[in-house]
């Protein structure tokens, strides 16, 4: 596949989320849902539009994770860690 990777300080193999997202067809500025989109500066940064809810954001993250898994068999893990009450991203 050619994805850029590196080993993190904990020994985990890491892949470029931006590369993975672009590999499955998402680019800066693309809509992920009706109220969440990729930043116009970088694909792996999500931006919530006015009126977006935590549920909208969670559903957008879930959709992105599913799209990358379907296209690459790699599971994205959102960063930074979300705080407060959020739905699980695993379904």
Secondary structure, 3 states (H helix, E strand, C coil): CCCCEEECCCCCEEECHHHHHHHCCCCCCCECCCCEEECCCCCCCEEECCCCCHHHHHHHHHHHHHHHHHHHCCCCCCCCCCCCCCCCCCC
